[in-house]
Amino acid sequence: MNISNIFNFYDKWILGISPGVSGLISLAILLLLAFSLWRFVKGNFIWIILVIIFIPATWPALKSIARILIFVSEFLILRVKLR
């Protein structure tokens, strides 16, 4: 399953909902994602830094994860603006 399948599923699911409510749902998902990421990083900051320092192969993986998170955030922000 790739990211475009997830986006297509989201679009089909949100299609039947009014534009105002679907924008709020998109915003809520974006805020929940940001809050969850913040809590994870805040709670494990030292461990994340140590893993990056001692296992250099994690850097490309972190960049890939960051690209995915940015892509998902842009998708949800566009959905908030369109609704």
Backbone atoms as SQL, in Angstrom:
CREATE TABLE atoms (id INTEGER PRIMARY KEY, chain TEXT, resi INTEGER, resn TEXT, atom TEXT, x REAL, y REAL, z REAL);
INSERT INTO atoms VALUES
  (1, 'A', 1, 'MET', 'N', 0.856, -1.171, 0.000),
  (2, 'A', 1, 'MET', 'CA', 0.000, 0.000, 0.000),
  (3, 'A', 1, 'MET', 'C', 0.901, 1.233, 0.000),
  (4, 'A', 2, 'ASN', 'N', 0.718, 2.103, -0.961),
  (5, 'A', 2, 'ASN', 'CA', 1.531, 3.308, -0.994),
  (6, 'A', 2, 'ASN', 'C', 0.712, 4.513, -0.536),
  (7, 'A', 3, 'ILE', 'N', 1.361, 5.648, -0.466),
  (8, 'A', 3, 'ILE', 'CA', 0.740, 6.837, 0.095),
  (9, 'A', 3, 'ILE', 'C', -0.411, 7.354, -0.754),
  (10, 'A', 4, 'SER', 'N', -0.330, 7.176, -2.074),
  (11, 'A', 4, 'SER', 'CA', -1.429, 7.655, -2.919),
  (12, 'A', 4, 'SER', 'C', -2.702, 6.843, -2.684),
  (13, 'A', 5, 'ASN', 'N', -2.576, 5.565, -2.360),
  (14, 'A', 5, 'ASN', 'CA', -3.755, 4.764, -2.011),
  (15, 'A', 5, 'ASN', 'C', -4.412, 5.284, -0.739),
  (16, 'A', 6, 'ILE', 'N', -3.595, 5.668, 0.218),
  (17, 'A', 6, 'ILE', 'CA', -4.129, 6.224, 1.464),
  (18, 'A', 6, 'ILE', 'C', -4.843, 7.543, 1.190),
  (19, 'A', 7, 'PHE', 'N', -4.244, 8.390, 0.342),
  (20, 'A', 7, 'PHE', 'CA', -4.871, 9.663, 0.000),
  (21, 'A', 7, 'PHE', 'C', -6.176, 9.451, -0.762),
  (22, 'A', 8, 'ASN', 'N', -6.197, 8.477, -1.675),
  (23, 'A', 8, 'ASN', 'CA', -7.427, 8.182, -2.406),
  (24, 'A', 8, 'ASN', 'C', -8.521, 7.683, -1.469),
  (25, 'A', 9, 'PHE', 'N', -8.166, 6.837, -0.521),
  (26, 'A', 9, 'PHE', 'CA', -9.128, 6.358, 0.469),
  (27, 'A', 9, 'PHE', 'C', -9.667, 7.527, 1.285),
  (28, 'A', 10, 'TYR', 'N', -8.793, 8.430, 1.696),
  (29, 'A', 10, 'TYR', 'CA', -9.202, 9.604, 2.475),
  (30, 'A', 10, 'TYR', 'C', -10.164, 10.470, 1.664),
  (31, 'A', 11, 'ASP', 'N', -9.832, 10.705, 0.388),
  (32, 'A', 11, 'ASP', 'CA', -10.700, 11.517, -0.456),
  (33, 'A', 11, 'ASP', 'C', -12.075, 10.879, -0.632),
  (34, 'A', 12, 'LYS', 'N', -12.127, 9.557, -0.821),
  (35, 'A', 12, 'LYS', 'CA', -13.413, 8.868, -0.961),
  (36, 'A', 12, 'LYS', 'C', -14.211, 8.941, 0.337),
  (37, 'A', 13, 'TRP', 'N', -13.541, 8.794, 1.450),
  (38, 'A', 13, 'TRP', 'CA', -14.206, 8.806, 2.747),
  (39, 'A', 13, 'TRP', 'C', -14.762, 10.190, 3.064),
  (40, 'A', 14, 'ILE', 'N', -14.022, 11.232, 2.734),
  (41, 'A', 14, 'ILE', 'CA', -14.382, 12.592, 3.104),
  (42, 'A', 14, 'ILE', 'C', -15.345, 13.232, 2.083),
  (43, 'A', 15, 'LEU', 'N', -15.540, 12.586, 0.939),
  (44, 'A', 15, 'LEU', 'CA', -16.344, 13.145, -0.150),
  (45, 'A', 15, 'LEU', 'C', -17.788, 13.420, 0.269),
  (46, 'A', 16, 'GLY', 'N', -18.379, 12.558, 1.051),
  (47, 'A', 16, 'GLY', 'CA', -19.782, 12.709, 1.420),
  (48, 'A', 16, 'GLY', 'C', -20.042, 13.683, 2.547),
  (49, 'A', 17, 'ILE', 'N', -19.018, 14.256, 3.108),
  (50, 'A', 17, 'ILE', 'CA', -19.160, 15.155, 4.250),
  (51, 'A', 17, 'ILE', 'C', -19.149, 16.598, 3.745),
  (52, 'A', 18, 'SER', 'N', -19.853, 17.470, 4.436),
  (53, 'A', 18, 'SER', 'CA', -19.899, 18.874, 4.021),
  (54, 'A', 18, 'SER', 'C', -18.503, 19.486, 4.042),
  (55, 'A', 19, 'PRO', 'N', -18.264, 20.497, 3.190),
  (56, 'A', 19, 'PRO', 'CA', -16.917, 21.092, 3.086),
  (57, 'A', 19, 'PRO', 'C', -16.397, 21.674, 4.404),
  (58, 'A', 20, 'GLY', 'N', -17.254, 22.301, 5.178),
  (59, 'A', 20, 'GLY', 'CA', -16.803, 22.880, 6.445),
  (60, 'A', 20, 'GLY', 'C', -16.330, 21.824, 7.430),
  (61, 'A', 21, 'VAL', 'N', -17.100, 20.754, 7.522),
  (62, 'A', 21, 'VAL', 'CA', -16.758, 19.674, 8.453),
  (63, 'A', 21, 'VAL', 'C', -15.518, 18.923, 7.963),
  (64, 'A', 22, 'SER', 'N', -15.413, 18.695, 6.657),
  (65, 'A', 22, 'SER', 'CA', -14.254, 17.962, 6.148),
  (66, 'A', 22, 'SER', 'C', -12.966, 18.772, 6.341),
  (67, 'A', 23, 'GLY', 'N', -13.054, 20.098, 6.237),
  (68, 'A', 23, 'GLY', 'CA', -11.885, 20.928, 6.524),
  (69, 'A', 23, 'GLY', 'C', -11.468, 20.820, 7.980),
  (70, 'A', 24, 'LEU', 'N', -12.454, 20.788, 8.864),
  (71, 'A', 24, 'LEU', 'CA', -12.148, 20.634, 10.288),
  (72, 'A', 24, 'LEU', 'C', -11.553, 19.260, 10.587),
  (73, 'A', 25, 'ILE', 'N', -12.053, 18.229, 9.902),
  (74, 'A', 25, 'ILE', 'CA', -11.496, 16.885, 10.089),
  (75, 'A', 25, 'ILE', 'C', -10.048, 16.852, 9.621),
  (76, 'A', 26, 'SER', 'N', -9.770, 17.456, 8.472),
  (77, 'A', 26, 'SER', 'CA', -8.396, 17.502, 7.966),
  (78, 'A', 26, 'SER', 'C', -7.484, 18.251, 8.928),
  (79, 'A', 27, 'LEU', 'N', -7.973, 19.362, 9.454),
  (80, 'A', 27, 'LEU', 'CA', -7.189, 20.137, 10.413),
  (81, 'A', 27, 'LEU', 'C', -6.957, 19.344, 11.693),
  (82, 'A', 28, 'ALA', 'N', -7.976, 18.637, 12.158),
  (83, 'A', 28, 'ALA', 'CA', -7.834, 17.832, 13.370),
  (84, 'A', 28, 'ALA', 'C', -6.812, 16.713, 13.171),
  (85, 'A', 29, 'ILE', 'N', -6.842, 16.062, 12.009),
  (86, 'A', 29, 'ILE', 'CA', -5.867, 15.004, 11.734),
  (87, 'A', 29, 'ILE', 'C', -4.456, 15.577, 11.687),
  (88, 'A', 30, 'LEU', 'N', -4.301, 16.736, 11.052),
  (89, 'A', 30, 'LEU', 'CA', -2.988, 17.384, 10.972),
  (90, 'A', 30, 'LEU', 'C', -2.470, 17.756, 12.359),
  (91, 'A', 31, 'LEU', 'N', -3.330, 18.332, 13.184),
  (92, 'A', 31, 'LEU', 'CA', -2.918, 18.699, 14.536),
  (93, 'A', 31, 'LEU', 'C', -2.606, 17.473, 15.387),
  (94, 'A', 32, 'LEU', 'N', -3.382, 16.414, 15.234),
  (95, 'A', 32, 'LEU', 'CA', -3.126, 15.178, 15.967),
  (96, 'A', 32, 'LEU', 'C', -1.787, 14.576, 15.560),
  (97, 'A', 33, 'LEU', 'N', -1.497, 14.584, 14.265),
  (98, 'A', 33, 'LEU', 'CA', -0.220, 14.085, 13.770),
  (99, 'A', 33, 'LEU', 'C', 0.942, 14.909, 14.318),
  (100, 'A', 34, 'ALA', 'N', 0.806, 16.232, 14.290),
  (101, 'A', 34, 'ALA', 'CA', 1.861, 17.107, 14.807),
  (102, 'A', 34, 'ALA', 'C', 2.045, 16.913, 16.314),
  (103, 'A', 35, 'PHE', 'N', 0.950, 16.820, 17.058),
  (104, 'A', 35, 'PHE', 'CA', 1.026, 16.627, 18.500),
  (105, 'A', 35, 'PHE', 'C', 1.675, 15.281, 18.840),
  (106, 'A', 36, 'SER', 'N', 1.297, 14.234, 18.119),
  (107, 'A', 36, 'SER', 'CA', 1.882, 12.912, 18.369),
  (108, 'A', 36, 'SER', 'C', 3.375, 12.901, 18.079),
  (109, 'A', 37, 'LEU', 'N', 3.765, 13.524, 16.979),
  (110, 'A', 37, 'LEU', 'CA', 5.182, 13.603, 16.635),
  (111, 'A', 37, 'LEU', 'C', 5.949, 14.395, 17.690),
  (112, 'A', 38, 'TRP', 'N', 5.374, 15.506, 18.145),
  (113, 'A', 38, 'TRP', 'CA', 6.025, 16.324, 19.164),
  (114, 'A', 38, 'TRP', 'C', 6.202, 15.537, 20.467),
  (115, 'A', 39, 'ARG', 'N', 5.177, 14.818, 20.890),
  (116, 'A', 39, 'ARG', 'CA', 5.277, 14.045, 22.135),
  (117, 'A', 39, 'ARG', 'C', 6.331, 12.948, 22.011),
  (118, 'A', 40, 'PHE', 'N', 6.408, 12.312, 20.839),
  (119, 'A', 40, 'PHE', 'CA', 7.405, 11.270, 20.630),
  (120, 'A', 40, 'PHE', 'C', 8.815, 11.844, 20.694),
  (121, 'A', 41, 'VAL', 'N', 9.043, 12.927, 19.980),
  (122, 'A', 41, 'VAL', 'CA', 10.378, 13.530, 19.950),
  (123, 'A', 41, 'VAL', 'C', 10.742, 14.084, 21.320),
  (124, 'A', 42, 'LYS', 'N', 9.798, 14.730, 21.980),
  (125, 'A', 42, 'LYS', 'CA', 10.060, 15.302, 23.300),
  (126, 'A', 42, 'LYS', 'C', 10.429, 14.227, 24.327),
  (127, 'A', 43, 'GLY', 'N', 9.749, 13.095, 24.259),
  (128, 'A', 43, 'GLY', 'CA', 9.999, 12.032, 25.223),
  (129, 'A', 43, 'GLY', 'C', 11.247, 11.218, 24.930),
  (130, 'A', 44, 'ASN', 'N', 11.700, 11.203, 23.684),
  (131, 'A', 44, 'ASN', 'CA', 12.829, 10.359, 23.295),
  (132, 'A', 44, 'ASN', 'C', 13.956, 11.144, 22.630),
  (133, 'A', 45, 'PHE', 'N', 14.067, 12.419, 22.920),
  (134, 'A', 45, 'PHE', 'CA', 15.029, 13.268, 22.231),
  (135, 'A', 45, 'PHE', 'C', 16.463, 12.768, 22.379),
  (136, 'A', 46, 'ILE', 'N', 16.861, 12.437, 23.584),
  (137, 'A', 46, 'ILE', 'CA', 18.230, 11.967, 23.824),
  (138, 'A', 46, 'ILE', 'C', 18.497, 10.682, 23.052),
  (139, 'A', 47, 'TRP', 'N', 17.541, 9.740, 23.092),
  (140, 'A', 47, 'TRP', 'CA', 17.728, 8.470, 22.385),
  (141, 'A', 47, 'TRP', 'C', 17.791, 8.675, 20.871),
  (142, 'A', 48, 'ILE', 'N', 16.982, 9.574, 20.356),
  (143, 'A', 48, 'ILE', 'CA', 17.008, 9.851, 18.915),
  (144, 'A', 48, 'ILE', 'C', 18.365, 10.399, 18.508),
  (145, 'A', 49, 'ILE', 'N', 18.894, 11.342, 19.280),
  (146, 'A', 49, 'ILE', 'CA', 20.210, 11.925, 18.979),
  (147, 'A', 49, 'ILE', 'C', 21.297, 10.851, 19.058),
  (148, 'A', 50, 'LEU', 'N', 21.249, 10.012, 20.093),
  (149, 'A', 50, 'LEU', 'CA', 22.264, 8.961, 20.228),
  (150, 'A', 50, 'LEU', 'C', 22.207, 7.963, 19.073),
  (151, 'A', 51, 'VAL', 'N', 21.021, 7.584, 18.648),
  (152, 'A', 51, 'VAL', 'CA', 20.903, 6.661, 17.521),
  (153, 'A', 51, 'VAL', 'C', 21.467, 7.294, 16.253),
  (154, 'A', 52, 'ILE', 'N', 21.173, 8.565, 16.025),
  (155, 'A', 52, 'ILE', 'CA', 21.690, 9.249, 14.831),
  (156, 'A', 52, 'ILE', 'C', 23.211, 9.331, 14.873),
  (157, 'A', 53, 'ILE', 'N', 23.770, 9.585, 16.046),
  (158, 'A', 53, 'ILE', 'CA', 25.232, 9.706, 16.167),
  (159, 'A', 53, 'ILE', 'C', 25.914, 8.353, 15.993),
  (160, 'A', 54, 'PHE', 'N', 25.394, 7.327, 16.654),
  (161, 'A', 54, 'PHE', 'CA', 26.087, 6.042, 16.678),
  (162, 'A', 54, 'PHE', 'C', 25.731, 5.110, 15.511),
  (163, 'A', 55, 'ILE', 'N', 24.633, 5.358, 14.852),
  (164, 'A', 55, 'ILE', 'CA', 24.266, 4.542, 13.693),
  (165, 'A', 55, 'ILE', 'C', 24.017, 5.501, 12.517),
  (166, 'A', 56, 'PRO', 'N', 25.071, 5.827, 11.775),
  (167, 'A', 56, 'PRO', 'CA', 24.945, 6.826, 10.706),
  (168, 'A', 56, 'PRO', 'C', 23.953, 6.440, 9.602),
  (169, 'A', 57, 'ALA', 'N', 23.642, 5.180, 9.465),
  (170, 'A', 57, 'ALA', 'CA', 22.700, 4.752, 8.431),
  (171, 'A', 57, 'ALA', 'C', 21.275, 5.216, 8.729),
  (172, 'A', 58, 'THR', 'N', 21.005, 5.691, 9.938),
  (173, 'A', 58, 'THR', 'CA', 19.654, 6.155, 10.256),
  (174, 'A', 58, 'THR', 'C', 19.355, 7.515, 9.633),
  (175, 'A', 59, 'TRP', 'N', 20.370, 8.276, 9.284),
  (176, 'A', 59, 'TRP', 'CA', 20.150, 9.609, 8.728),
  (177, 'A', 59, 'TRP', 'C', 19.317, 9.565, 7.435),
  (178, 'A', 60, 'PRO', 'N', 19.657, 8.711, 6.452),
  (179, 'A', 60, 'PRO', 'CA', 18.800, 8.648, 5.254),
  (180, 'A', 60, 'PRO', 'C', 17.370, 8.191, 5.570),
  (181, 'A', 61, 'ALA', 'N', 17.220, 7.303, 6.526),
  (182, 'A', 61, 'ALA', 'CA', 15.881, 6.859, 6.912),
  (183, 'A', 61, 'ALA', 'C', 15.087, 8.009, 7.532),
  (184, 'A', 62, 'LEU', 'N', 15.741, 8.800, 8.361),
  (185, 'A', 62, 'LEU', 'CA', 15.069, 9.953, 8.966),
  (186, 'A', 62, 'LEU', 'C', 14.679, 10.980, 7.912),
  (187, 'A', 63, 'LYS', 'N', 15.534, 11.171, 6.910),
  (188, 'A', 63, 'LYS', 'CA', 15.192, 12.099, 5.834),
  (189, 'A', 63, 'LYS', 'C', 13.984, 11.592, 5.054),
  (190, 'A', 64, 'SER', 'N', 13.904, 10.294, 4.828),
  (191, 'A', 64, 'SER', 'CA', 12.745, 9.719, 4.129),
  (192, 'A', 64, 'SER', 'C', 11.469, 9.891, 4.955),
  (193, 'A', 65, 'ILE', 'N', 11.571, 9.652, 6.239),
  (194, 'A', 65, 'ILE', 'CA', 10.410, 9.827, 7.118),
  (195, 'A', 65, 'ILE', 'C', 9.977, 11.287, 7.132),
  (196, 'A', 66, 'ALA', 'N', 10.935, 12.203, 7.173),
  (197, 'A', 66, 'ALA', 'CA', 10.606, 13.626, 7.157),
  (198, 'A', 66, 'ALA', 'C', 9.913, 14.013, 5.850),
  (199, 'A', 67, 'ARG', 'N', 10.387, 13.483, 4.721),
  (200, 'A', 67, 'ARG', 'CA', 9.739, 13.767, 3.432),
  (201, 'A', 67, 'ARG', 'C', 8.299, 13.266, 3.421),
  (202, 'A', 68, 'ILE', 'N', 8.078, 12.080, 3.959),
  (203, 'A', 68, 'ILE', 'CA', 6.719, 11.534, 4.009),
  (204, 'A', 68, 'ILE', 'C', 5.821, 12.397, 4.891),
  (205, 'A', 69, 'LEU', 'N', 6.335, 12.804, 6.051),
  (206, 'A', 69, 'LEU', 'CA', 5.537, 13.647, 6.950),
  (207, 'A', 69, 'LEU', 'C', 5.224, 15.000, 6.314),
  (208, 'A', 70, 'ILE', 'N', 6.176, 15.567, 5.596),
  (209, 'A', 70, 'ILE', 'CA', 5.933, 16.838, 4.902),
  (210, 'A', 70, 'ILE', 'C', 4.885, 16.652, 3.814),
  (211, 'A', 71, 'PHE', 'N', 4.977, 15.554, 3.076),
  (212, 'A', 71, 'PHE', 'CA', 4.018, 15.263, 2.013),
  (213, 'A', 71, 'PHE', 'C', 2.613, 15.106, 2.582),
  (214, 'A', 72, 'VAL', 'N', 2.467, 14.379, 3.662),
  (215, 'A', 72, 'VAL', 'CA', 1.161, 14.183, 4.295),
  (216, 'A', 72, 'VAL', 'C', 0.631, 15.506, 4.833),
  (217, 'A', 73, 'SER', 'N', 1.500, 16.305, 5.446),
  (218, 'A', 73, 'SER', 'CA', 1.085, 17.601, 5.966),
  (219, 'A', 73, 'SER', 'C', 0.605, 18.517, 4.851),
  (220, 'A', 74, 'GLU', 'N', 1.336, 18.556, 3.746),
  (221, 'A', 74, 'GLU', 'CA', 0.912, 19.379, 2.609),
  (222, 'A', 74, 'GLU', 'C', -0.435, 18.908, 2.071),
  (223, 'A', 75, 'PHE', 'N', -0.622, 17.598, 1.987),
  (224, 'A', 75, 'PHE', 'CA', -1.900, 17.045, 1.517),
  (225, 'A', 75, 'PHE', 'C', -3.037, 17.505, 2.412),
  (226, 'A', 76, 'LEU', 'N', -2.860, 17.391, 3.723),
  (227, 'A', 76, 'LEU', 'CA', -3.929, 17.774, 4.643),
  (228, 'A', 76, 'LEU', 'C', -4.162, 19.282, 4.648),
  (229, 'A', 77, 'ILE', 'N', -3.091, 20.065, 4.536),
  (230, 'A', 77, 'ILE', 'CA', -3.245, 21.527, 4.480),
  (231, 'A', 77, 'ILE', 'C', -4.015, 21.924, 3.229),
  (232, 'A', 78, 'LEU', 'N', -3.728, 21.293, 2.101),
  (233, 'A', 78, 'LEU', 'CA', -4.478, 21.577, 0.881),
  (234, 'A', 78, 'LEU', 'C', -5.949, 21.223, 1.061),
  (235, 'A', 79, 'ARG', 'N', -6.238, 20.137, 1.748),
  (236, 'A', 79, 'ARG', 'CA', -7.622, 19.735, 1.971),
  (237, 'A', 79, 'ARG', 'C', -8.339, 20.748, 2.873),
  (238, 'A', 80, 'VAL', 'N', -7.630, 21.319, 3.837),
  (239, 'A', 80, 'VAL', 'CA', -8.229, 22.327, 4.699),
  (240, 'A', 80, 'VAL', 'C', -8.531, 23.576, 3.876),
  (241, 'A', 81, 'LYS', 'N', -7.617, 23.970, 2.995),
  (242, 'A', 81, 'LYS', 'CA', -7.816, 25.156, 2.164),
  (243, 'A', 81, 'LYS', 'C', -8.926, 24.955, 1.141),
  (244, 'A', 82, 'LEU', 'N', -9.045, 23.762, 0.587),
  (245, 'A', 82, 'LEU', 'CA', -10.047, 23.512, -0.449),
  (246, 'A', 82, 'LEU', 'C', -11.454, 23.439, 0.112),
  (247, 'A', 83, 'ARG', 'N', -11.601, 23.077, 1.345),
  (248, 'A', 83, 'ARG', 'CA', -12.932, 22.873, 1.921),
  (249, 'A', 83, 'ARG', 'C', -13.490, 24.163, 2.425);
